Every structure is written in C-alpha cells, then in structure tokens.
C-alpha cells in the first residue's frame, strides 16, 4: 500500500458530532479525534462499515456544520474515518475559519 500525503492538514480537536444513516433511526452521537477540511475521525464504540454513506453534523459552539460523507476507515471499538463528499460553501468557510483559528498561534498582549 503506497503512502499518500493528505490533501488537508489535520487538527486534533474534540468536537461533538452526529452521524446519521437512513437505516438507523436515531443519530449516532460521538466526538471527533481530529478534523480537516476533507473529513474527520470520529471516536465511537459501535463503528460503521467502510463505504457507508453518512450525514454529518459537527457542532462548533452553537454553530452547526453539515456535510455528507462516506466512511473510509473502520477500527472496531475505536472509531471511523469519514471523508466529506459535500458541504455547503458557507459551512465549508465556517469550518475553514475554525481550523485556521486552531492553527494560528495566540498573540501575546503588549508584544510587537
């Protein structure tokens, strides 16, 4: 298996996330382990099958970010890798701003 470089840099962060599938009546609530513009890793005990289509709702504070995605990795009793397949432009921009804010080192007051 050849190693490929990720398209987007990942950021380790625990965000509340909901995964929805048509065959499961209730949303699966969990936390992300990391996130990027291309997807996220969701920590959960009851993992989903690779290639399953999911609706994703990420919570950044009071803001919801919605996406559709596909399960690309499954580690039983640990979690799933999710690749985002579609996200509205405004949600993508919100996610980009959030990720950028985590990657920007804080400024010290009074230091120029």
N, C-alpha and C positions, 0 to 999 in steps of 0.2 A: 504494500500500500504506500503510495507516494505521499509525502508531506506537502501540504499546500499552505501558503500564507493566508491568513484570514483577510477578508475584504475590509472589515472594520475592526478597530481596536476594542477589546473588551474591557469593561469596568466592573470590578467586584462590588456588588451592592445588593442588599436585601430589600426588594420591593414586593408589596402584596400583588399577587397576580391571580387571575381566574382563567381557567381553561374551560371551554365549552365544546362539547361534541354532540351531534344530533342523536346519537344512540344513548347518551347519558342525560337523564332529566335534570339533574342539579349540576351547577358549576363545580369544578374542582378548584378549591382554594389552596394556595401554596405561597411560597416565597421564591424570588429569583436568587440565584447564587451569583450570577453575573449577567451583564446585558451589553448589547451593542446595537447599532442601527440595523444590523442584519438579523438579529434574533436574541435569544436568551437561554439560559439554563435554569430550569425550574426544579427545585428540590422537592421531592414528594415520594411517599412510600409506595403508592399504587401507580406505577408508571403506565404510560400509554404505548401502544405499538408503533414502531417506526413506520412512516408513511401515512399515519393517521392525520386527517385534516382537523384543525382546531381553530376556534375563535379565541383570541387572547384579549384580556382586559388587564392593563397594567395600571396601578394606582401610584401616582406621584403626588403625595399630599392629598388634596381634594380633587385633583385632576385625573380624569380617566383618559387613557390612551388605548385605542382599539386597533387591533390588527387581525388579519387572518394568517395562519401559518400551517406548517407541516412539521411533524415530529421527525427529527433527523438522527437522534440517538436515544437509546434507552438503556439505562443502568438500573436493573431491578432493585427496588427498595432504596434507591438513591435519588434518581431523577431523570428528566428528559431534556434533551436539547431541542429547541424549537427554532426553526428558520421562518422569519416573517416573509410571507408571499405577497401581502398587500397591506398598505397603511395609507390612510388619507394624508394628503400633504400637510395639513395643519397639525395632525398628530405626529407625523414624522419630524416636523420642525420643533414641536414641544419636546420630543424625545432627544433630538439633537442638542437643544439648549440645555436640557438636564444633564446629559452625558458630558457636554463641554464644561458645565459648571463643576462637575466632579473631577475633571482632569486639570482644571486651572488652579495653580497653587494660590492659597489665600495671600492677600497683601497685608503687610504689617502696617498699622497706622503710624504715621509720623516718619516713615522711612521712604525716601525717594531715590 
